[in-house]
């Protein structure tokens, strides 16, 4: 199995289980044992996942990828000590970011449910075809990527989070905005489109939204 | 043969190195260039095979019968001081000599203060400083003060390319330019601030991708390449820094101070070369390396004796690997009738079907002598394991890998009815095959095993945190147990091997491979696109070493046509190929008919082409020709050419530039070869060679010197100031006027020549591009075939069962082509000589009802292992298990989770993640 086999859902499962940090180690770039260079795919996945974490209000530094060879024992020890220290500084997942346990759980659940969609989008629009660390890093820090992300995963993530919140009971636009960290106008845009698609409905009497 | 005593019984030694720790004798470590200390009992180096200790002559017991601590601490009783030299006699039909080389010792001639100044080291010393397992665990430290050097100089050609070879060598050692560049890159990775300076003569980056490697080194910040002869100045008493004197055209002579100086020492013949030669009745060449026959660099002067590696002369890793394989193939030609006679088949008991049973897991925790148990409390991990779900049995073992322990494991599996095994010991990389074997011995499927690595991942890295290490060991075991519950029994695939080989390309490479494979009893189909066999070699008439190429080629072609097992198709083209290792089907169109060939292996020898220059009036003026055309004219005895008063050769035409960023490797020696021939036929002729770097590597350097001594004029030009050529009349005589800057005189030089020869680049052939597409192979950035591993698998492709050789791999000389062709034949025979080939059972599988035929998996697979196929439910992805390599990339791309890598399923891996989280 290759580092490229490390799936987004594995990382999400670790965080959902309450792990405070996840480290992925792969072969050095261009020294792939398989000849498939799956470590670039792993890098792609990590950068995308970090963006998602940022979007959820989680510190992306809780996820780290490093590539090294079997002879790099010293480097490995250095990296792990450094990462361990970092994660300790960040504190427990969620708490460190000031997100309450319930909200954290629903956020992670929302992303996990979106994994099949994220895979589709990744393939169609977010994959860097070039096997170059520099190009991949450039892409994931570009304005273009941010736009694509907001249009696709960002949008779906917001709706998915809203729906999982509403499963607990009806909420007002303001309450939702507070819980998922978006502006009320963004939330109301998502609620409008979700009502059109009949995912949610506006409860006139209680002046709040509920699942349709 | 005399087998020296090791005083350690290898069959009992587990390589735990407890004895090394207790041994009181400290002794300079030979493997680490005596830079650090080792013990009298030790393992030679970390990756040694067998991984067992031995005792050397510094041992107190062997000297004075004092001390036998090692015997007392060895828990397997492996130490045996009663061992004596053993005389072994074997009858063999062929011999391969691979004694390697000896690094040049700069002490002998007192070169550059080595041995006198502490901070002058050889490149091999430096290699051990760079290595994580080296003298200072990967830290680059100066011998004088154990401080990091900040300014390091490399001096090239130490002991090589000596004009006065007394105590040194006249030849070029062929590998030092690139290894020094590697050391610079690694140094900069250690510490980006270090200033690195390389003092060099020609930079000989003649090998595949080496030109780019050179550029990469050169453009690193703080790296200087200075072309200059140097001498060592002095050692500064306070700092122990060393000064180097050198000169540049801009600044004249300078003296500069360095913290450390690395001598790029060359390759000497092995120390025992002379005695080997006497013992085996073979001859050595004038440099003391093995003398080989001109057409075959692996054959010594006595029939049946072959050489591989650097005993032939300076060679790098890929060359050593393929000459080894090639020597093997030639032994096979002699000994094929005895193949397999010494091997024995293992018989395992029938496998018990336990797939319907509840998991009953046995956990065996290894002490590894004291390697694990001195840090991790083994008894408490055993107790803990017993508390885990589905674990029905657990015990500790001193060494799980010892023969009696393996027996104990398989006995317990039977006795307790275990159906899953967790071995908590070392890395699966080393011993997983052994424990899989143990399971098979117990009648359980070998995939019902998980190894918990509590040594490398735990005890070795947490020596100071015993309690936490024990807790971590428990965590690792819990993860392994969780995964073991979900393991499935898998069967490895036995693929039948079709015994026939297909060879694509009828040049010297293809011909040589075809003959070697056929001589070992296999049918060969040889496919050539041209009407005649011979390829590029048909245009070569002589070599530097004096081989009559045409006579040799005629003989090889005759042998091919006469061999009953070789079928030749000329004027042929491959239209289609399909299948996988051991079972390919290829369609060949020849003379209007299409033949379908079934074959188990394919060797691609599709050659290279000569670049048709667009520069220097080529094609406009018939006095301008390529080096190959010159050779043809010399061979024909062209009067006009041979009576020329003056002839100019220009090197690096069409390569080492932006379009082709590589060196064509052979052109420097080709030009030397032709200039010597011209001087032989017409000593009055003025021959000029305009070059960038003369890359006459290895023994070819001797001919470079010979040409210089025969007044061939060498003028170096810079790529930004290329020679200019114009056709003019001089005193009524039409001449080609070549203008070039003479770097020594610093002014323009005009040479009026009657002929101009261009050392045109070798470029990948169109046939190689087609073959790459047909067989699903990749090319490098320059369009040459990309091997499975540049160093270690130089004649194999990433696609199993397909091999490569000759100039399709990279430009090379006839002797090198022959070596590689035998090498490819050797690899192909390794496959073809078996009835079946085993493919791992850990491959992907598609759950068709979940497949939405989106093709995401297909685009992710580099092996072409996934294809659509039609089912009653529509188009679905299907796996060819023979092509799947089990990387599992596709799993992460499938939006519906329809594709799954066996043995690394989502369920197995998620269960480990959950267990790690303590759930």
Interface residues (C-beta under 8 A of the other chain):
Chain A: X1 X2 X4 X5 X6 X7 X8 X9 X10 X13 X14 X17 X18 X19 X34 X35 X36 X37 X38 X41 X45 X71 X72 X73 X74 X77 X116 X117 X119 X120 X122 X123
Chain B: X131 X132 X133 X137 X138 X461 X788 X798 X854 X856 X859 X860 X862 X863 X885 X886 X887 X888 X889 X891 X892 X893 X894 X895 X896 X897 X901 X904 X906 X909 X910 X913 X914 X916 X917 X919
